């Protein structure tokens, strides 16, 4: 792992230290210390170790499928989406459905390393196939928010009174596709936020999205190709 990549990994721990809940801050500090000790000995943590650390920091987080079920799950979700009709839906309904579809694709967690990054690439290509003009700018600028919004959309803990919360992901897509101005800060995704972070602010008035002319003939040709980019990383454990 390069020094630059390692610095990026450490900066993600800093995000937990700055904005995480108390229990997350403690675990993040412990992991950062442990990995820092590795660096003293000239050892660089793998991306997989960093991923394990982040899951531990978040506690009992999202449940992922066993690798044997990945292909079946992907085929099912994509087939269901292929047969879904957006005709007659309002913009709100379209975005809620898109958020649900992308959330489901991410939750399958087909790639042990780079799952969120691959999901973002897939999302961009898929939205373009639907006629939306999108690029990677918002995904790059708000990558931390996008990832945690996916977590909140898929995380439920009945004993702790926590239910699925897709609204944060919906707001990400509203900014992306309708030019809404929700403030996409990680602090507003906390399960038990402080009083000042309980309400996610929104500014400005949404605009009509700009679209390419949609082509139903080309729409689904992109789907298998996007996932083929990372086939070699298909998670086996």
Protein Blocks (a to p, Z undefined) as FASTA:
>chain_A
ZZklmmmmmmmmmmmmmmmcfklmmmmmmmmmmmmmmmmnopacdfklmmmmmmmmnopa
dddddfklmmmmmmmmmmmmmmpcfehiafklmmmmmmmmmmmmmmnopafghklmmmmm
mmmmmmmmnopacdfklmmmmmmmmmmmmmmmmgccfknopacdfklmmmmmmmmmnopa
cdcdfklmpfbdcfklmpccdedjddddddddddfklmmmmmmmmmmmmmmmocfZZ
